[in-house]
Amino acid sequence: MVKHMILWKLKDSLSDTEKEQAKKEIKERLEALEGQIDGLEKMQIRTEYLPSSSADIMMDSLFADEQALKGYQTHPKHVAVADTYVRPNVEVRLSMDFEC
């Protein structure tokens, strides 16, 4: 199994309302990919956090193996979500992948 974790910081230029809408859409759209992409075992998005946090959104996903992760990254359904809801709203992205 492979864990794929991402932290995103939303653009400072977004209003509070726009940030809340972006978080809602990112969460709904990414979690909807579970069951639609081979090898994607689990997708969980966190948008609620303590004030001590320095990120706005966390993605915690689990894949069958590294090949499944590579397939997810180029899968048209994932690319559509990333291009429409994530990339336009995010200024910082950090990721970590590891075997578990």
ABEGO torsion letter per residue (X at the ends): XBBBBBBBBBBAABBAAAAAAAAAAAAAAAAAABGABBGBABBBBBABBBAABABABBBBBBBABAAAAAAAAABAAAAAAAAAAAAAABABBBBBBBBX
